[in-house]
Amino acid sequence: MSKRKKKVTGALRICAIDAKDLYIAEHYIDESKRGYRIQRPDGTWNYKRFTNSLDYSLDVIKMQEVYGTVNHYEAIKFPFSFTDGYNNYTTQVINTTYKYSVKAFNRINRDTYVKFGYYPNDIEINDCVGYGSDGQIAAITTNQDVFHPLEVLPKGFIYIKQEGDVFGHYEESSAMPTLVTTKELREWLYVHGFHVDGVHFVRFKRSSGSARRGVCNFINQQLYSRMNEWAKCGLDIREGMPLDLCSYDAYIALTSSSIIGTLQLDPKSILMIDDYHSVFKCDVMATEETPDHHYVTTKKQIERDNSIWDGQSLLDTSVYGEEYGEHCMLLLRNRFFKSACFQTDIQRFFADNGITEISQLNGQTFATDIRDIKMITTPSSIKYCKFGTFQKWVENIDSTWGVVKYEKFPKYMNGKKSACHYQLMQTLQMTFEETKQFIEPTLKYIVALRDDPAVLREHLKFSRYRDGSMVGAANKNEVVYNLMMLNDRFTKTKVYADFVKDLVRHQYNEAKVARIVVNGLYATLFGNGLEMLKASIGKFDGKSELGCGNSHCTRFDYGKTLIGTRSPHVTPSCVWLTKNVEQPEYDKYFHLTPAVVCINSIGESTLDRLSGADFDSDVVLLMDDDILVKAAQKNYDKFAISTSLVSSSKIKRSYSLQQMAESDYRTAKNHIGEIVNLAARLNSILMHNMNNGQSFDDNIEIYKDSCTLNAQSGVEIDSAKKAFTVDNGAELKAIREKYNFKNDDNKDWKPYFFKHIDSAKGFFVKDLREYRYLDCTMDYIQEILASFAVRSRKLSTLSSEPISYVLDKSKYSKDSVNKRQVRNVAEILRKLKAERSVIFQQRIEDKDTLRLLLDRASYDATYELSQMSFNYSTSYYLIMQLCENPDWNDIGKIGFYMLLSLPGTGFYQVFDESHDDVVCIEESDDDYDCEYFGLKFRHYPAQKHSDNTEQVDDILSQIKHRSCAKRGQKCTRY
């Protein structure tokens, strides 16, 4: 199949602006100053303002097309996007956040507050007070000495002068009046829009994820009309008409999902069959909504209804082509369409079953020839069927489909291993000895990383490109790997020792949160695929081909019992045990990869076991670890399956901007993190009690509350596309108060393992919280690791030779060192360090925004450094200064890795070429001499010295290939 060429190959950077700032800019007293400004007065852009991203998507493809037709002249003179040589940017979409309300005085920088309505640049501040042209106090500066304090301060400020101080200062007080709340801001912006650089923006879309974060995208009004009509896909949606607004907003945003490419598929080649619901009776722990809108959880027998193909489609092999042929699952997007499509030999199945005519099919299609059928799907994937007909959808959608992703393989041990997580471990009742046995292989590997450079080489070979950040882990991994391959003596240096210590500390901290390597992977769920094929020709009788309790995954041995879990893993009943069985018919008609697991949900509660899973690309962490399986079997039948019977409400909404604002405001109050953490605390107490002799029945109330939290997590996840009437925040508060997590000193207490989690998130405050050791798996892990850390420090054998130990000084000349360049490098690096410090001080919670700002600062420094041409002596001198001069300690580490990441420079050439073989390890089942995580390895010399020059050239050519082009060209990440 031919693929559509993309105009943009990656995400576009866009501005993220808080509603408070946009509202203030729209309400300046001086109307000529109104409107927010991104562009500088000289017409240039401050790229640091572009702190969000607009993913490459079907929306972006359409937007570029519309931009060129709506305003042809503008499209020629001012392109839809522009570049700085590193990122692509656009100003046609603005991301809005709703974090702050509008106060009587609003802070514009660290210490300065400006009165609402006044334009900051028109105010001159003297002695910490600024006045407007009307004589009114228009600005106050806090935390600075005041020589002549005002007798009467505006409400919201106080004057403080400590005893003994010569001067006092102003401070903001809690009495600062709020003029517009965040809820009111959202409604005002949705209804009126806003102006940025003279362009009017109106509400556009928000994805489900964006809705849960409370953010929304606005678009240039000139593009809105055509983009909105395209998004509606022929539906007659008018202002004020009744509508399931939550669902509609979520579904029109499907085309805004990030895609990795496109493929072509004629909509007329789709066969839509009916969804099938498996109805059966089962005993569960059911969570329901009471008449007064609270949760109640009880054990009862219910009639359960599983939609066995929910969000799943079958896609013919011919559609995959060369680009995607090696994959089984493609997550596809189109307007009002979202489905995980599995590679299927549809035509072979038809031929084997004598299907030669369209009339023999059991469903709807507009194909005229049986050979034209390329996709088999259901209404659960075609969201349009909730608002219109299948025929109208086929008539209106495009033949270009977005490919969001495909199934992924693990990142550990060359794709053969994965990592566990604390949510699962905290719901398994394991003894201390079982926990120790489980974690021992990980500790053995950490020691090998520290002590055996050959093992570290293997580790770095597969981890050096994972992180795309410019001065992140991947950058360091790649530099160290290159140096280790150039000169084995590098492993004796202090630089290497410091790197290894950091790496070991990272592995140790990963183990603390139970990211422990296991034989397994995150496998994409494929539900009753053979039955779906049979249903397409009317031969499905409702019976399961796999059978209850079974699954089929080519990654594991047949006959093996597997353990699975899906995030969020909230309660002990979300542990899934399944027998992996052989199924020749699945292998015959489906192109299955090891990262896909075929499961059954006919007549059994598999989907509830897997935290309310469906088949629109949900994944399960699937493992065959005997210790974990044994632990799961202990209580597998005790914990009745947590099942949510909480249904979405029928809140009457209409299609209007006011209703959209109300809906988005409610959705933005997301509690998923609180739910998972509270559940972990309850599960810790449950396991502690059971490990100390209490029965399950003694702890039934704890388990019920854990199940309630599981139901709440499902509500939170679905809240972006469904409306619910229970107040999750209030229900969470009630559960917390029920257990009273306070000690005698009124300090909040948590299980001990939370100490590391809180510290990692910046929440650890020693005097405000108590951490208690409990008899539960996660706290056992903390105890085992603490003992390991003590032993590890005593046994460390890392050397600490200076970097000069591996440098080639024969070509160095002190007189040839360019001192001006040395000064410039130091200035650039210290400027970068200062910028990074400022960014970290802002305590930015959104990881993507934080990474973007750090990358932006790093790029600016990298670009400046890349414009210099360093001679051999200058390169040598800089490496020496960064690694051995105490005056350069503040920039030594970041500078070393940044300079060695620079493209086309000679920094690697100042290192000695190795005179010895570089020893590596490789997998070998025969003559192995070490074993890690069940995989056998042997040590071997990577190359003789005579081949070393070729190795050096290869490494240097790789570095140059990942080069940063000159300004105006694309700059790749390292």
Secondary structure, 3 states (H helix, E strand, C coil): CCCCCCCCCCCEEEEEEEHHHHHHHCCCCCHHHCCECCECCCCCECHHHCCEEECCCHHHHHHHHHHHHHCHHHHHHCCCCEECCCCEEEEEEEEEECCCCEECEEECCCCEEEECCCCHHHCEEECCEEECCCCCEEEEECCCCECCCCCCCCCCEEEECCCCCCCEEEEECCCCCEEECHHHHHHHHHHHCEEECCEEEEEEECCHHHHHHCCEEEEEHHHHHHHHHHHHCCCCCCCCCECCHHHHHHHHHHHHCCCCEEEECCHHHEEECCCCEEEEEEEEEEEEECCCCCEEEEEEEEEEEEECCCCEEEEEHHHHHHHHCCCCEEEEEECCEEEEEEEECHHHHHHHCCCCCHHHCCCECCCCCHHHCCEEECCCCEHHHHCCCHHHHHHHCCCEEEEEEECCCCCECCCCEEECCHHHHCCCCCCHHHHHHHHHHHHHHHHHHHHCHHHHHHHHHCCCCCCCCCCCHHHHHHHHHHHHHHCHHHHHEHHHHHHHHHHHHHHHHHHHCCCCEECEEEEEEEECHHHHHHHHCCCCCCCCCCCCCEEECCCCCCCCEEEEECCCCCCHHHCEEEEECCCHHHHHHECCCCCEEEECCCCCCHHHHCCCCCCCCCEEEEECCHHHHHHHHHCCCCCCEEEECCCCCCCCCECCHHHHHHHHHHHCCCCHHHHHHHHHHHHHHHHHHHHCCCCCHHHHHHHHHHHHHHHHHHHHHHCCCCCCCCCHHHHHHHHHHHHCCECCCCCEEEECCHHHHHHHHCCCCHHHEEEECCCCHHHHHHHHHHHHHHHHHHHCCCCCECHHHHECHHHCCHHHCCHHHHHHHHHHHHHHHHHHHHHHHCCCCCHHHHHHHHHHHHHHHHHHHHCCCCCHHHHHHHHHHHHHCHHHHHHHHHHHHHHCCCCCCCHHHHECCCCCCCEEEEECCCCCCEEECCEEEEEEECCCHHHHHHHHHHHHHHHHHCCECCCCCCECCC
